[in-house]
């Protein structure tokens, strides 16, 4: 009977855990729910015990997930009236921890990390990754262009067997431009080059939370020992390490300790080190003492390349070239939104049985498109074109037919059609009251010249970059 009860509890827990995985997402579930072990269930009191390996993780789950766990268990079986979250009775005490690790040289066992501190290693049966590293975020999956090639090359160098010329590496980029992808890629590549390495990946916010929790649980010795035993330290979103002077000081000491031993450090943020708010000067100097690699927003060429690389996953599904061009030109805020827009469009087409088309993209991606669309006016286009070709603004409306004037005017008409929602007649009126057929001729002519004339294509690309930046 007791064995059957245990099996039933285990089955219920499997269902509850799976449901929480869907609600919380893979990372949170893996960090906090997956380590939970089922304890005893007292029918008289209706109390179910759930165990976690440390006080640190037990306190975290108690504070943030107790209500959700209690509700889930009460739904699964009505006799569970109380859920008690506590440290596993058999956990090791601080005095029993062997900081030398398994090999006697200061290395701890692979995957032996504090909750939330992401560990990864290559085991006997090949590559394995913990919750911290996304297996899809590798160097092979990262598309490079002129705006991110420096950061990419620096990240690759950081992961090689040879000692890098710089450390730390500081990746600076706006949201969704690929800095987190590169951090995960460094982790994967470093493990392949250094199979026995220990790495740590987390956000700065998580670092501060872990620090405070360790402080409250009187586990600072363990926290410091584990943190400083890593070979590669990856800290994302460093802009959030504000306030908490003690946490900043601990990170500062950790950086110094790791650098002194030739270890590698990578940080990422949405701004340069000197622009970080609420961070003490000593820490700022450490963050900027290596290489600060800036990732600029993806230009139109890189956005096209990214979309084309993602399409390989959906073969043999066909996505017309005009749709790719439309997405690349319109969704320009960040790469994450660009890929998300493509995924949403393809998913909708597959689920409804429709063909991917420009019309479908405009209908289904309204929110993304409106958020990205900067309203470029015809006046702005005319002004930019006149500055580029060094012609007077009045020539956009004049009747002069000289080639030095006509070609810039035609380019401006072409850009007005590409970059604004205005109709041919509306564009014609902005160019001295010209007929819509004149605008159509100009648009077709420039389209044809771009295919045949590299100089014309280069001019238009330069103008597009100026107007879309």
Secondary structure, 3 states (H helix, E strand, C coil): CHHHHHHHHHHHHHHHHHHHHHHHCHHHHHHHHCCCEEEEEECCCCEEEEEECCHHHHHHHHHHHHHHHHHHHHHHCCCCCEEEEEECCCCCCHHHCCCCCCCCCCCCCCCCCCCCCECEEEECCEEEECCCCCCCCCCCCCCCCCCCHHHHHHHHHHHCCCCCCCCCEEEEECCCCCHHHHHHHHHHHHHHHCCCCCEEEEEHHHHHHHHHHHHHCCCHHHHHHHHCCCCEEEEECHHHCCCCHHHHHHHHHHHHHHHHCCCEEEEEECCCHHHCCCCCHHHHHHHCCCEEEEECCCCHHHHHHHHHHHHHHHCCCCCCHHHHHHHHHHCCCCHHHHHHHHHHHHHHHHHHCCCCCHHHHHHHCHHHHHHHCCCCCHHHHHHHHHHHHCCCHHHHCCCCCCHHHHHHHHHHHHHHHHHCCCCHHHHHHHCCCCCHHHHHHHHHHHHHHHHHCHHHHHHHHHHHHHHHC
